[in-house]
Every structure is written in C-alpha cells, then in structure tokens.
C-alpha cells in the first residue's frame, strides 16, 4: 500500500538543539577572573572540562571533578565514601543542567582551584555557529602551577612592583607575554575550535 506521507518523511519535526550560556568564575579571585561560554546541551561533560582548560589557559596536568548536589563526575574513582563517575559517559543534557542552574568544577586539588559554573540562559543553537564559543571574559586565568588562590593574589601584588626581587622572580617565571589583566577571546576561541564537538 502506498502511504500519503511517502517521500515526505515522518512529518515530525526534530526539536532545535539547545545551547547553554555558562558563566565560569574562578572562585576567590579578586578582581574576578571569569569567562562566558556557549555550549551545546549535547556536549559531553569531559568536553566541558577540556573547554574550561582552554578558557583559563590551563594544561590539564591535574585531576578534576565536577560536583552537582551529591553527584561527582571526572576522573573515575571509588574509595571509601567517595564515588566519582566517568565524565566521558554523560552529557550536559543528561545532567539536566539547564534546570539545575549551577555546578562546580574543582581542578588541581592540592592548590584548590574551583570554578563556579552557572547557567545564565538557554537558547536554540544558531545556524552556522561553532560551539563551544567564548563570548566574554575578564583577566588572564591563574597560572596553572602558581600555588593556589593565596599565592595567585601574592603573585599579582608582586607583579605591580616589577623592580622588586619577587616581582622579577614572578616575571621571569611567567615570561614576558603574561598580562594578568588580559583575556584574549580570539586566542581562546581559536583553541576551542581545535577541540571539535
């Protein structure tokens, strides 16, 4: 029998893919170090980890974990009462992040970097737009091995006096291109494009 729908598909429209606008703030930084990322809801959580690393110019040398309510995702492990599920097995949509509003991302446990992640809004994916994309931010990310939030603030104070012994030491360690007040969105987006979906 020939269907009246033949050649026209099922007639059911696929829902538009959603994009989340995420605000990422490195907790405890003064002045604030933050980024605004647009990501697809279908993004794997491990890919969000990669995007955060790129956004703050970190190098993924250390362990990480996402925390939301009593859920933990990251480098999988089970010990005592701590269970960290594999972040390669879950998408942002699986977590219903759009309706949960926020989560945290802990990186480099010894130094205690924490990124607070908040969903600012959701929207339909734009045609021809590449995701993830960084659309805003302020200040350079804390250098990966600078010693944590307190040492980061000490470093910033020392850099204000570049002629001092500590100012010279930090400047030598950071290199001539480090500018704590700069957030290069073009550089971030160029690196994000290399991540792919």
Phi, psi and omega per residue, in radians:
X1 nan 2.484 -3.139
X2 -1.677 2.295 -3.123
X3 -1.497 2.612 3.059
X4 -1.212 -0.360 -3.139
X5 -1.558 -0.065 -3.034
X6 -0.943 2.316 3.107
X7 1.460 -0.075 -3.115
X8 -1.971 0.159 -3.110
X9 1.331 -2.931 -3.072
X10 -1.404 -0.237 -3.117
X11 1.490 -0.279 3.140
X12 -1.448 2.268 3.110
X13 -1.500 2.420 3.089
X14 -1.375 2.418 3.127
X15 -1.126 2.500 3.118
X16 -1.131 2.430 3.121
X17 -1.187 2.375 -3.093
X18 -1.639 2.607 3.084
X19 -2.068 2.413 3.082
X20 -1.825 2.367 3.016
X21 -1.712 1.958 -3.076
X22 -1.870 2.362 3.011
X23 -1.837 2.141 -3.118
X24 -1.937 2.149 -3.135
X25 -2.196 2.211 3.047
X26 -1.281 1.959 -3.028
X27 -1.057 2.395 3.054
X28 1.505 -0.097 -3.104
X29 -1.374 2.404 3.045
X30 -2.407 2.100 -0.129
X31 -1.119 2.821 -3.054
X32 -1.040 2.400 2.985
X33 -1.922 2.056 -3.061
X34 -2.563 2.828 3.052
X35 -2.440 2.676 3.016
X36 -2.081 2.052 -3.107
X37 -1.971 2.451 2.940
X38 -1.803 2.164 -3.111
X39 -2.375 2.601 3.067
X40 -1.302 2.539 3.119
X41 -1.117 -0.378 3.123
X42 -1.441 -0.006 -3.119
X43 -1.116 2.384 3.027
X44 -1.195 2.526 3.134
X45 -1.068 -0.628 3.102
X46 -1.109 -0.533 3.106
X47 -1.293 -0.545 3.016
X48 -1.130 -0.697 3.050
X49 -0.969 -0.850 3.135
X50 -1.046 -0.707 -3.122
X51 -1.158 -0.678 3.097
X52 -1.136 -0.737 3.102
X53 -0.995 -0.800 3.136
X54 -1.152 -0.780 -3.060
X55 -1.049 -0.610 -3.120
X56 -1.814 0.147 3.102
X57 1.056 0.747 3.043
X58 -1.722 2.971 -2.967
X59 -2.106 0.175 3.068
X60 1.032 0.683 3.102
X61 -1.448 -0.311 -2.933
X62 -2.077 3.008 3.103
X63 -1.337 2.665 3.130
X64 -2.430 2.814 3.038
X65 -2.683 2.385 2.974
X66 -1.645 2.414 3.121
X67 -2.242 2.332 3.112
X68 -2.589 2.040 -3.029
X69 0.949 -2.200 3.124
X70 -1.730 0.210 3.131
X71 -1.590 2.487 3.080
X72 -2.323 2.304 3.115
X73 -2.345 2.477 3.107
X74 2.877 -2.367 3.041
X75 -1.252 2.002 -2.994
X76 -1.084 2.395 3.071
X77 -2.840 2.694 3.070
X78 -2.420 2.069 3.057
X79 -2.700 2.403 -3.087
X80 0.833 -2.103 -3.125
X81 -1.784 0.182 3.127
X82 -1.742 2.146 3.066
X83 -2.187 2.109 3.077
X84 -1.991 2.018 3.132
X85 -1.380 2.757 -3.108
X86 -1.254 2.125 -3.135
X87 -1.334 -0.027 3.069
X88 -1.485 -0.106 -3.063
X89 -1.874 0.140 -3.038
X90 -2.475 2.470 3.086
X91 -1.781 2.937 3.079
X92 -1.101 -0.604 3.082
X93 -1.146 -0.674 3.093
X94 -1.023 -0.601 -3.131
X95 -1.432 -0.131 -3.087
X96 0.965 0.708 -3.051
X97 -1.029 -0.597 -3.129
X98 -1.013 -0.505 -3.123
X99 -1.782 -0.144 3.132
X100 -1.580 -0.381 3.036
X101 1.446 -0.755 -3.065
X102 -2.723 2.825 3.012
X103 -2.748 3.031 3.099
X104 -2.103 2.741 3.100
X105 -2.250 2.024 3.105
X106 -1.816 2.367 -3.089
X107 -2.414 2.456 3.096
X108 1.012 1.250 -2.977
X109 -0.911 -0.661 -3.130
X110 -1.059 -0.644 -3.129
X111 -1.650 -0.302 3.013
X112 1.312 0.632 3.062
X113 -1.223 2.247 3.070
X114 -2.221 2.319 3.066
X115 -1.987 2.110 3.051
X116 -1.470 2.223 -3.088
X117 -2.006 2.145 -3.141
X118 -2.212 2.381 3.057
X119 -1.429 2.038 3.139
X120 -1.491 -0.683 3.115
X121 -2.919 2.929 3.045
X122 -2.162 2.699 3.134
X123 -2.735 2.943 3.046
X124 -1.314 2.542 3.117
X125 -1.095 2.414 3.119
X126 -1.419 2.532 3.112
X127 -1.234 2.235 3.105
X128 1.383 0.032 3.131
X129 -1.523 2.381 3.121
X130 -1.649 2.333 3.122
X131 -2.149 2.578 -0.019
X132 -1.266 2.767 3.106
X133 -2.463 2.430 3.080
X134 -1.732 2.046 -3.057
X135 -1.912 0.028 3.116
X136 -2.976 2.826 3.087
X137 2.924 2.860 3.084
X138 -2.456 2.397 3.023
X139 1.248 2.697 3.113
X140 -1.277 2.595 3.058
X141 -1.141 2.632 3.081
X142 -1.050 2.370 3.109
X143 -1.002 2.427 -2.994
X144 -0.883 -0.821 -3.037
X145 -1.946 0.637 -3.082
X146 -1.435 -0.178 3.054
X147 1.964 0.164 3.099
X148 1.736 -3.095 -2.985
X149 -1.119 -0.735 -3.131
X150 -1.154 -0.781 3.114
X151 -1.140 -0.599 3.093
X152 -1.078 -0.792 3.123
X153 -1.149 -0.669 3.062
X154 -1.092 -0.727 3.123
X155 -1.040 -0.801 3.137
X156 -1.055 -0.722 3.118
X157 -1.117 -0.732 3.133
X158 -1.138 -0.645 -3.132
X159 -1.169 -0.372 3.091
X160 -1.267 -0.291 3.094
X161 -2.153 1.283 -3.027
X162 -1.135 -0.278 3.137
X163 -1.455 -0.282 3.138
X164 -1.236 2.848 -3.132
X165 -1.066 -0.814 3.132
X166 -1.192 -0.619 3.086
X167 -1.061 -0.744 3.105
X168 -1.153 -0.738 -3.124
X169 -1.084 -0.836 3.124
X170 -1.111 -0.761 -3.134
X171 -1.062 -0.700 3.105
X172 -1.149 -0.691 -3.137
X173 -1.220 -0.696 -3.089
X174 -1.360 -0.521 -3.074
X175 1.583 2.881 -3.026
X176 -1.249 -0.306 -3.061
X177 -1.555 -0.156 -3.094
X178 -1.348 2.135 3.078
X179 -2.219 1.885 -3.056
X180 -1.100 -0.343 -3.114
X181 -1.571 -0.075 -3.027
X182 -1.717 2.427 2.984
X183 -2.267 1.827 -3.055
X184 -1.580 1.614 -3.094
X185 -1.107 -0.623 3.116
X186 -1.082 -0.776 3.127
X187 -1.113 -0.756 3.123
X188 -1.070 -0.828 -3.099
X189 -1.188 -0.595 3.067
X190 -1.082 -0.755 3.115
X191 -1.212 -0.651 3.108
X192 -1.104 -0.652 3.136
X193 -1.083 -0.536 3.129
X194 -1.242 -0.339 3.137
X195 -1.236 -0.505 -3.046
X196 1.345 -2.743 -3.101
X197 -1.297 nan nan
